[in-house]
């Protein structure tokens, strides 16, 4: 892929973050999501690429969200697969919580798993623990392996997991093992990325979350040298049938190369609300500030970008009717 696409896609996430951040704490997650989607689509129209959404927010008849199969970009340039979540954490924004992101991942055409919109069981770690995890192994074995790889006592590990009733047995097992836990209300893409940065304090992500988010996290961790494993978890016969039609074996462990193949991919995210890794959007007078990360797998480059945006010159990104 052209390296210039790295800076192009971060412009897209910045726009989505600016547009959705105005809805923070207003209790209207759908409006926040729609604002992010609209801004993202508008800026995508200026990006020189032939993009196709392989992971989006639904099928074509569910517009105005960015739908699977939608074409993005100017129609000129390289053909790429696009995985997108205009607002990862709609409920987070609605409540004013932590770690809401605008997220994009792109890879050469055919290199991203077309993950169905269902749950996926996941385990993710940063670079120090690559090769030490096994999603099919007992939890305590994974904890011990990660602790050894990171030269820590097991009591010093921090594991992040979505706060869900179905995770109660896992949380109890974690507490019995003595590890520390960060419970997330939403947003496990941020949780997975955080495992690759020591200053976030997160060593491992586990538990069920969205399968599309698993692919987004895989692209980020591919760029960062981390690892994620997943297994699809269909909840009914309809979801199982969809997996079969897509040629996906629900009993198969999905490794990094299954989720994102090839040697190159680009990931970009902009904070909408504050988190351990990225600061959220701040507004002051006619200015909006953003904090983003953009990274490329082929080069291993990771950039943090502070943006200052004139809202007089970009009014359509933040104007909403409340």
C-alpha positions in Angstrom: 0.0 0.0 0.0 1.0 3.6 -0.5 2.4 4.9 2.8 0.6 8.2 2.2 -2.6 6.4 3.0 -1.5 6.4 6.6 -2.0 10.2 6.9 -5.1 10.1 4.7 -7.0 7.7 7.0 -6.1 9.6 10.2 -7.9 12.6 8.6 -11.0 10.4 8.4 -10.8 9.3 12.0 -10.2 12.9 13.2 -13.3 14.0 11.4 -15.5 11.3 12.9 -14.2 12.0 16.4 -14.8 15.8 16.0 -18.4 15.2 14.8 -19.3 12.6 17.4 -17.7 14.3 20.4 -20.4 17.0 20.5 -22.8 14.3 21.7 -20.7 13.2 24.7 -22.8 12.7 27.8 -26.1 13.6 26.0 -27.5 10.1 26.3 -28.0 9.8 22.5 -25.8 7.1 21.2 -27.5 6.7 17.8 -27.1 10.4 17.1 -23.4 10.3 18.0 -22.9 7.2 15.8 -24.7 8.9 12.8 -22.6 12.1 13.2 -19.4 10.0 13.2 -20.5 8.0 10.2 -21.5 11.0 8.1 -18.3 12.8 8.8 -16.2 9.7 8.0 -18.0 9.1 4.7 -17.5 12.7 3.6 -13.8 12.7 4.2 -13.4 9.2 2.7 -14.7 10.7 -0.5 -11.4 12.7 -0.8 -9.0 9.8 -0.1 -7.2 8.5 -3.3 -8.0 4.8 -3.1 -10.5 2.2 -4.3 -11.8 0.9 -1.0 -14.5 -1.6 -0.2 -15.9 -2.0 3.3 -15.5 -5.6 4.4 -16.3 -4.8 8.1 -18.9 -2.1 8.7 -22.1 -1.4 10.5 -24.5 -3.7 8.7 -25.7 -4.5 5.2 -26.6 -2.1 2.5 -30.3 -1.8 3.5 -29.1 -0.5 6.9 -27.8 2.7 5.5 -26.9 5.5 6.5 -24.3 3.5 8.3 -21.1 2.5 6.5 -22.3 -0.9 5.1 -20.5 -4.0 4.1 -19.7 -3.7 0.3 -19.8 0.1 0.2 -17.2 1.7 -2.0 -15.0 4.3 -0.4 -12.5 6.7 -1.8 -12.1 8.6 -5.0 -12.1 5.5 -7.2 -8.5 6.1 -8.2 -5.5 4.4 -6.6 -4.9 1.0 -4.9 -7.7 -1.5 -4.2 -8.0 -2.0 -0.4 -10.2 -3.7 2.1 -11.6 -1.4 4.7 -12.7 -2.3 8.3 -14.4 0.6 10.0 -16.1 1.5 13.2 -16.9 5.2 13.0 -17.7 5.2 16.8 -16.3 2.3 18.8 -18.2 2.8 22.0 -21.5 4.6 21.2 -22.8 3.9 24.7 -19.5 5.3 26.1 -20.0 8.6 24.3 -23.7 8.7 25.4 -22.7 8.3 29.0 -19.5 10.3 28.9 -17.3 7.3 29.7 -13.8 6.3 28.8 -12.1 4.9 25.7 -14.5 5.8 22.9 -12.6 5.8 19.5 -13.1 6.4 15.9 -11.4 3.5 14.2 -10.2 2.5 10.7 -8.1 -0.4 9.4 -7.1 -1.0 5.8 -5.2 -3.7 4.0 -4.6 -4.9 0.5 -7.7 -6.3 -1.1 -8.5 -9.8 0.2 -6.3 -9.6 3.3 -8.9 -8.9 5.9 -11.2 -11.6 7.3 -14.8 -10.8 6.4 -15.9 -11.4 10.0 -19.7 -11.8 10.5 -21.5 -9.5 12.9 -21.5 -11.9 15.9 -19.5 -12.6 19.0 -15.9 -13.8 19.2 -14.0 -15.1 22.1 -10.7 -13.4 22.3 -7.3 -13.3 24.0 -4.8 -10.6 23.2 -1.4 -9.6 24.4 1.4 -7.1 23.6 4.8 -7.9 22.0 6.5 -9.3 25.1 4.0 -12.2 25.4 3.7 -13.2 21.7 3.7 -16.9 21.3 2.8 -17.5 25.0 -1.0 -17.6 24.7 -3.4 -20.3 23.7 -7.1 -19.5 23.6 -7.9 -23.2 24.1 -5.7 -23.6 27.2 -7.0 -23.1 30.8 -7.0 -19.5 31.8 -4.5 -20.1 34.6 -2.0 -21.5 32.1 -2.3 -18.4 30.0 -1.9 -16.1 33.1 1.2 -18.0 34.2 2.7 -17.9 30.7 2.1 -14.1 30.3 3.5 -13.4 33.8 6.6 -15.4 33.0 7.1 -13.7 29.6 6.7 -10.2 31.2 8.9 -11.1 34.2 6.1 -10.4 36.6 4.4 -12.1 39.5 0.9 -13.3 38.5 -0.4 -10.9 41.2 1.1 -8.0 39.2 -0.7 -8.8 36.0 -3.6 -6.5 34.9 -6.3 -8.2 32.7 -9.0 -6.2 31.0 -12.4 -7.7 30.2 -15.8 -6.4 29.2 -18.2 -6.0 32.2 -20.8 -8.6 31.2 -22.9 -11.1 33.2 -21.6 -13.9 31.0 -18.1 -13.1 32.1 -18.8 -13.5 35.8 -17.2 -17.0 36.0 -14.1 -15.7 34.2 -13.9 -12.7 36.5 -14.2 -14.9 39.6 -11.4 -17.2 38.2 -9.2 -14.1 37.6 -9.8 -13.0 41.2 -9.0 -16.4 42.6 -5.7 -16.3 40.7 -4.9 -13.0 42.3 -4.6 -10.9 39.2 -5.8 -7.3 39.0 -8.8 -6.6 36.7 -9.9 -3.6 34.6 -13.5 -3.9 33.7 -14.7 -2.2 30.6 -18.3 -1.1 30.0 -17.6 -1.2 26.2 -14.8 -0.8 23.7 -12.6 -3.9 23.6 -10.7 -2.6 20.6 -9.1 0.0 22.9 -8.6 -2.8 25.5 -6.7 -5.0 23.0 -4.5 -2.1 21.8 -3.7 -1.1 25.4 -1.9 -4.5 25.9 0.9 -3.3 23.6 1.7 -0.1 25.6 3.3 -0.5 29.0 2.1 2.9 30.2 -1.6 1.8 30.0 -0.9 -0.8 32.7 -2.8 -3.5 30.7 -1.2 -6.9 30.2 -3.9 -9.0 28.6 -7.4 -8.8 27.2 -9.8 -11.8 27.4 -13.4 -12.6 26.9 -16.2 -12.3 24.3 -16.7 -9.2 22.2 -17.7 -8.4 18.7 -16.0 -10.4 15.8 -15.6 -7.3 13.6 -13.9 -5.5 16.5 -11.6 -8.6 16.7 -10.4 -7.9 13.2 -9.8 -4.2 13.9 -7.8 -5.1 17.0 -5.8 -7.7 15.0 -4.7 -5.0 12.5 -3.6 -2.7 15.3 -1.7 -5.5 17.1 -0.1 -6.6 13.8 1.3 -3.1 13.5 2.5 -3.2 17.1 3.9 -6.7 17.1 1.3 -8.1 19.5 -1.0 -11.1 19.2 -4.7 -11.8 19.3 -6.5 -15.2 18.9 -10.2 -15.6 18.5 -13.0 -18.2 18.1 -16.4 -17.3 16.7 -19.3 -17.8 19.0 -22.6 -18.1 17.1 -25.6 -17.6 19.4 -28.2 -19.3 17.3 -28.8 -21.4 14.2 -29.0 -18.3 12.0 -25.6 -17.2 13.0 -24.2 -20.7 12.6 -25.7 -20.9 9.1 -24.1 -17.6 8.2 -20.7 -18.9 9.3 -21.1 -22.0 7.2 -22.2 -19.9 4.2 -19.1 -17.8 4.6 -16.8 -20.8 4.8 -15.9 -20.2 8.5 -15.4 -23.1 10.9 -16.6 -22.0 14.3 -14.4 -24.6 16.0 -11.3 -23.2 14.4 -8.9 -20.9 16.2 -8.4 -17.7 14.3 -4.8 -16.6 14.5 -3.3 -13.3 13.4 -2.8 -14.4 9.8 -6.4 -15.6 9.6 -7.7 -12.2 10.8 -5.3 -10.1 8.7 -2.9 -11.7 6.2 -0.1 -10.2 4.2 2.8 -8.1 5.4 1.1 -4.7 5.3 -1.8 -3.0 7.0 -2.6 0.4 8.3 -4.6 1.2 11.5 -5.8 4.6 12.7 -7.8 5.7 15.7 -8.7 9.1 17.2 -9.9 9.4 20.7 -13.5 10.7 21.1 -13.4 10.5 24.9 -10.4 10.2 27.2 -8.7 6.8 27.6 -5.5 5.3 28.8 -3.9 5.6 25.4 -5.6 8.6 23.7 -7.1 11.8 24.9 -10.6 12.7 23.8 -11.7 15.6 21.7 -11.6 19.0 23.5 -13.5 22.1 22.3 -12.6 25.7 23.0 -14.2 28.6 21.2 -13.8 27.9 17.5 -11.1 25.2 17.9 -11.3 21.4 18.4 -8.2 19.4 19.4 -7.8 15.7 18.7 -5.3 13.0 19.7 -4.7 10.1 17.3 -2.6 7.1 16.7 -1.7 5.8 13.2 0.5 2.9 12.4 1.7 0.7 9.6 2.6 -3.0 9.8 5.1 -3.1 7.0 7.4 -0.3 8.4 6.5 -0.7 12.1 6.0 3.0 12.3 3.7 4.2 15.1 2.8 7.9 15.2 0.8 9.8 17.8 -0.7 12.9 16.3 -2.1 16.0 18.1 -4.4 17.9 15.8 -5.8 21.4 16.2 -8.8 22.1 14.0 -10.4 25.4 13.1 -14.2 24.8 13.4 -14.8 27.9 11.3 -13.1 26.2 8.4 -14.6 22.8 9.1 -18.1 23.6 10.4 -19.9 20.6 8.9 -17.9 18.3 11.2 -19.4 19.5 14.4 -22.8 21.2 13.7 -25.7 19.2 15.0 -29.2 20.0 16.1 -29.7 19.1 19.7 
